[in-house]
């Protein structure tokens, strides 16, 4: 009797085939995502979850005090310029006011740079997610896309003005983004314009001003053109906003920064409990007995004309321990249970000043002076004469911007830089510490270490 | 086709198949060749010891259509061997009677000769072969152990033999029936060892497998199976986290292999746990979910507190690639196989085992008494230049400075009671065996009050075998209910209350929170903060195997496991200090966890013999699914503390839910070749997929090769080194994977944020994922030698291993421009190496029938090394890891003693720049790992008396008690914090010397800075080596003769102790747990009786 192997082989083969069929490895290991979290594919499935994702952008921006777009963009450039100074020392923040920043400064890295790019990541993931989505209605898709494009433009505007050339991150692929070099500032501006033009096309004129609207995008675009020296474009967009009629200057200076102010073009509502506007929280001391952390520089105090109502309404001076401290008092609430002041990003007064500067640069002195006088009149000051030269007119605009927009959103710091007046104004004031290279903040050291394609700004190597 | 017919015909024929006709015609071939021919052409199989056939010459057999007897008689003629046919098994053995047969008188036939065979426990043994050495007639015992043999003549010698027992000889006298007792074989090399999807023996295995036997399990009064393994297995390091019932154990096999995705926190490299073929759903992860935690501490409650040690028959630990590769991506950190008890053939045996005992703390430092405390506080105030006032010295000015409470005694000085009642019934016939067991375990704590852990466990195991043994079904069901009543905080953490603290209750019997100026913790209030966990564990498994053809078996294992935990944590408002929490209201915490796991594993196994060789092939697949549902609720705003247990009465509920899913599938194959029991080769391969990886990365391939050479079977060794009874060289190499990084790490994830934007909710991305990551790959190499001398009475096993884990899953630093700082996980080429020696020496001696001594010494010398970490300096691991060093090295300052002038800790200024700063003054200050560890086991038996003990030893460095003291915010001198009396050895103004720096109330920057540096220096690292008498058991078994008068089959009384004493130079608390603010492992002493009837 011999062993007949074929039977065995047959059985083994059939068994093996059964095993393989029972396995189908790949399909077996596909799982559903965890249900308390969403993955990218499920976020943009419908209108409400897409709206939550965009809300997430706003909440994230409003969640940290002294951060990018939430007070940090007002405070740090204010310290770097000639607006405010600390009344006690703090090694990190003193580097801003003495213009001696280092690449390892934590505020430069965490509060500004890192925060900015985390918001940009959120914007990018929303933009790509909405574009790919089939479940979100067109109406919502357009509105939300326009909103986050506006936010992305705002982020890049501040980044390019704080740091100069910056990496232009437009996708969510970290492998690609991790090795990006810096893009020339001009390219960043091109992208900002494109985002805002797209936002203008996609957004409507929503009556609420707590999310970006078409007019908000137009107002920001007016500022962008001003910074780029595109005078007629700047004038055009500022005029659109001014002429629309939706926004009116508040007559009472004390109500300009209230959440129901009629001159607010765009503002973010606070999300942290008890917190109102970030600047209120930063500049106003918590109690009458407390020393203000930041005081207004003497040069700014002296820059006010006599009788300027803005000095009495927007600055508070307190005597404390034999000294007097003046601090920004545009926002009037340190904290309160139900907020009455929001984080105002764009307001009408700036549009008048944008148009004035644009007009002056195009030789329309009369038009420029008219716009300046709108602002001066409200401040209780006499009108300036239109019989001035272009240069005098531009200096008048600079002075008016300095007073009207002090301690707001780094306007003063950026104005001095873009008009090439920083060296002339800050050089004598800041003394030997001042170097022309200080106009740009350093690229954070840890970024240079993790992305070898980045390089440092001059003066910080 | 003829073959298949033959097989069918066999099924119909009962066990004694002697009528087959076989044709064999061979000339001058080895005897083994004849045996193989018989095996190949009939259903018979042979059983023999290799050495018996060594001297058998060549034989010639010519039988045509003859019986097996004809063949065997021809084959064994003149060989000095005889044979015995039982069922289809032919046992070949030396013919011991050949010389004496003629001398035995052939008259006085007694027929039939009857008797019983039983084991030393008095249980009947079936299937024992009984051979009449004279006539060569034989039979086997029945289910009840009885046999009847005809034609036995007086003075004939009968041989009784059975696998696993020593053969026994009996000279026939006139008396019948007789009772024969068989003793288990002392040699344990042939003991069955369970491996992945199969079985082998210690003798033949090519892989590294350690088996923990029933005896070692039963001798320990420990309620957690991991506690039982502690110290026993070379290469397996187990550390208890806390001395409370239900606490977790950290377990690590052959070192830390992963760097982990959280820098500075080495991940738990837990082995894979499989109970009766079912992966244990929680593995070694805590089953505690209640948001407020429990006294058990951060590591939570051990899932193994739901496994009843009394249900466990044995535990196998699989270590090297050869043993673990068949588990694929789950086997990187080793595999622990737990097998529960099974019934044995025989009449029903009832067993009752009752024990009871107590536990208490043994190592806890003396705390200062009131006099010392007051002195310390005054000195601290004085050092700080402070005038005592009601704020900085309330304990000195407002409290009675003569009052004394020993909080150590009050809070953790109690006796914890422990009781166990275990009842089982087991038995069965040849075809069906059953085991039914139930155990009740009760354990209290050393804390005051009525806290306990109760566990009720039931276990059923049934095994069915069809008549022709082609179908085997085994089922095993475990059900455990556990109720852990504890508190939310370990009272050990408040043992440092000031010894002059006022009465804990006021005159009205309420908690005393006086004085108002001082935020005191009232430990009696902490006792009211209840933690109550009810947990159930259901584990069921069916193993089915069917022999399709001779040699071909289809097997499948179907398993299910469900673990459910319901927990409550209560913080009544009355237990909060009303002066620090004005208007305190109660909060309750609810946690619910349900874990499900099921697994199906169909397999085919084929065995075939070729001449002296044997080949076994196994192919199979695994489909596993696991889900986890966790709901945690915090309930507040109750009208009264009395309503806390009812969440319906809460004014406010906040609930979080987490549901996850894990799927796993694979195919595996194994090919084992065995030539002449001398050369063994084992090849394993596995392809599997895990849902823990992203698309395209889910499937991986793993393999291993193992080889063994049992050189003691070689004739030249036998002739030249007769002393050597066993010698094996084995080696293995292979690749396993590690998918233990948690679920969903490959997905970009979003989560709801707690703030709203103008009333509408928002979600934000919380994780940036690299979907391209894959398993950590563990390349394991092992070389080992096993030697046995003096007939295996002395066994030495030496193994060297080298595991290299690459493709490390680490957090990967990204520039912030990507929106995140890091990828959740990404593979890095960083390579971690674990090498080590594992040495084990065992001896089994039985000089005479009354005395027996078994001993074991084991030692493990592990070494952990980070071989490489590309780009380490740019990663978040930069300050933590050092290439070329162990993962557990610590970087810090060099402590240089207390400055006699300033009275402050001083440190070496390495760069001599005048300041102590990071990183230039930092160096490697120590390796907080183990240098070597092991155990010593001794088992002494004289008649019924037995003394067994186990000593565990470790050589290690660890944080000293000073780390806790200086790192918890209340260094010596701080208000309201008592200290171990040891800290009195400090610098004082008067004598300018002392081991520790000046006392301070914590207001001096210079003192605080020195403390902060001290906790980052080698000043807080100490030698934590210890020798611990882990287990000692003393027992007495009542002699069988006495028992025969009762209905009892066996009776044993015993006394057991765990952690009886520890030898260590480590100061302060226990060298194992090392945390002065956590309850150390307890000493347990228990006594019991164990009766079978």
Interface residues (C-beta under 8 A of the other chain):
Chain A: X1 X3 X4 X7 X8 X11 X12 X15 X16 X18 X19 X20 X22 X23 X24 X25 X26 X28 X29 X30 X31 X32 X33 X34 X35 X36 X37 X38 X39 X40 X43 X49 X51 X52 X53 X54 X55 X56 X57 X58 X59 X60 X62 X63 X109 X113 X114 X117 X118 X120 X121 X122 X124 X125 X167 X169 X172 X174 X175 X177 X178 X180 X210 X269 X271 X272 X444 X446 X447 X449 X450 X451 X454
Chain B: X1 X2 X3 X4 X6 X23 X40 X41 X548 X549 X551 X552 X554 X600 X602 X603 X604 X606 X619 X620 X621 X623 X656 X657 X658 X659 X660 X661 X662 X663 X664 X665 X666 X667 X687 X688 X689 X690 X691 X698 X699 X743 X744 X747 X748 X749 X750 X751 X752 X753 X755 X756 X757 X758 X760 X761 X762 X763 X764 X765 X766 X768 X770 X813 X814 X815 X816 X817 X818 X819 X820 X821 X823 X874
